[in-house]
Amino acid sequence: MALLLGGPEPRFVLFVLPRDHDAELWAGPRLGPEEAKERTGADECYSTTELEARLPALLEGARLIQYRARAGDGVGRYVTEALADARTRGARKGLGPRGVVDPGEILDELRLRKDPAEVECIRTAVAVTLEGHRAGAAAIHPGTGEWDVEAAIEGGFRRAGAAGPCFGTIVGSGENACVLHYVANSATIGGGALVLVDAGAEVRLYNGDVTRTYPSNGRFSAIQRDVYEVVEAAHGAAIAKVAPGVALQDVHGAAVAAITEGLVSLGVLEGSVEVLVEGDAYRPYFPHRTSHWLGIDVHDPGDYIRSGTPRVLEAGMVFTVEPGLYFRPGHLEGGADRFSGIGVRIEDDVLVTETGCEILTGDLPTGAEDVESLVGHVP
């Protein structure tokens, strides 16, 4: 499919796959140009087989092409040809585009601030995401496979109305929880292990993204709980910072300060928290950022820094808050050794409001005792 907006007289032109009886037998029905035009309200709608013939004329009146290049999209060569043609004819006739820019400068900003209808779509995706998480937590117990928990989560998504997971579901038990993008989900969950679950559902193109960390036998050990409570404190400190006018960098800073203070209390780091933060001493244990934008993409577009200045939050922005601590075996020194193999992350989806924020995923608790109660409990 290709979409063209604008022109000397603003219009909406759409190119879609044509109806094809044989192709639809294998891959399902297509709308075709006529039905697509009716459903979308396009000014004009054509078959993709006409793209090569029609696009040059459609671009002829433009001085600039806004085009987001994607490898293999089949459109890039037409844009290149339009520029080449304009170089030939433009000097004599004043026709054709003379430059290409990425539309992200406009579109990313529009997507960054969600309108009320979009917020409701995200609420729905979040509610479905939480259903999957509850189903996954109920499936956790020593001796079951990470894959069984994955299946329970994704089955929960489907039952609640999702198109499916919006990214590869992470079910990392034991030291697998220390691998940030672990998606093999191939290990058997051990007794006394922590199980880090990071999963999100896609519903009508919008996404949820939630992480919880569960004790496999329903109870945190003392040392696991110590680490968990540091991450929970960082999670709370970051969310408490969210409000219009606050820089997103300051949300991350609040999480970093709490994590670093916690690492000192655990005996992993020594010294002044301020000095340790300045020296990035926390990074071996908390190596990622606290937040990313959320919406139609799990990592929705939008700059985090503009003109060298951190982005300031505005009402309508939606993003994640997800601090974590990871003690990777074989990469630890001194006081960190006793935490070897422990990985904890807590992630919620947050909406900036006019007066502060709303935790969209707040119906799934983060408190240690509440999390314990979800393990093996059929919702």
Secondary structure, 3 states (H helix, E strand, C coil): CEEEEECCCCEEEEEECCCCHHHHHHHCCCCHHHHHHHHHCCCEEEEHHHHHHHHHHHHCCCCCEECCCCCCCCCHHHHHHHHHHHHHHHHHHCCCCCCEECCHHHHHHHHHCCCHHHHHHHHHHHHHHHHHHHHHHHHCCCCCEHHHHHHHHHHHHHHCCCCEECCCCEEEEHHHHHCCCCCCCCCECCCCCEEEEEECEEECCEECCEEEEEECCCCCCHHHHHHHHHHHHHHHHHHHHCCCCCEHHHHHHHHHHHHHHHHHHCCCCCCCHHHHHHCCCCCCCCCCCCCCECCCCCCCCCCCEECCEECECCCCCEEEECCEEECCCCCCCHHHHHHCCCEEECEEEEEECCCCEEECCCCCCCCHHHHHHHCCCCC
